[in-house]
Structures are given as structure tokens and as C-alpha cells.
């Protein structure tokens, strides 16, 4: 399945069926995230319910600390 993540095309395995699976696929599960799925900002509890389909657009913002 091909989706857009932060403006870039990404091919994901067919078993990545929802946003939570995408987060795991991208190895971001331990980071504080804001996710927008097809122009809808998702609450964390919605990550397992939001189904991914071919052509979906996902924006992911994660915070990086530094000094």
C-alpha cells in the first residue's frame, strides 16, 4: 500500500492497517506525537481505530529535545 507521510510517498506492508501500525512501522511508538490523518487531527486513543487506505495522507509531528 502506498501512502503519503509528511509529503513523501511511502510504501508500507499490507499488514499495516491502521495509524497505530504505521507508528510501529516507523519506530515512533515511544515518542510524543501529533498525527493528522487525511486532514483530521487524531487523539491518541483513535490511533488503533483510524484505518489506513491506499493514497491516504498522514502528517506526523514529533518533538525533539535539545540544548
N, C-alpha and C positions, 0 to 999 in steps of 0.2 A: 504494500500500500504506500502511496506517495502523498505526503502532506507538506505543508509549509510551516516551518518553525522559525520564528524571528526573521521572516522574509527570505529564508533559504529553503530550497527543496530538500526533503529528507525522505529516504526510503526506509520504512520500518517493517519489521516482520509482521506476518499476518496474525500472529497471536497477540500483538499489541492492539487491544480492542477498546481501551478507554484511556483517559488522561493519566490515571494512576500508573498504568502500564507504560505510558510514554515517559513519565517521570523516572520510573525504574530503569527503562531502556537507556535513558540519558544519564543515569547515575547521579540524579539530583535529589534522591529521596531524603537526605539528611539536611537539606538546605531550606531556609525560609524562602518561599516562592509566592509570586503573584502570577496567576495563569489567566490568560484571555483565550477563549475558545470560540472561534467564529464571531468575534466582536462582543462576547459576553464574558465578563469577569466572573470567575468561579470561586466559590468559597471552598475551603479545604475539604469539607465533607461531601462536596459534589464531584471530586476528582475520580472516585470509583464509579460514579453514575454517568459521567459525560462520555458518550460513545464517540469514538473516532471513526471517520469515514474518509475514503479516498478524496483528496482535494481539500480537506479541512485546513483552516489557518489557525495556528496556535502561536501566541506570543508568551514568552516566559521571561520574567524578570526575577533575578535572584540577587541577593545582597552580598557584597564582598566587603569585608572589613580590612582595614589597613591603617597605617600611621605615617 
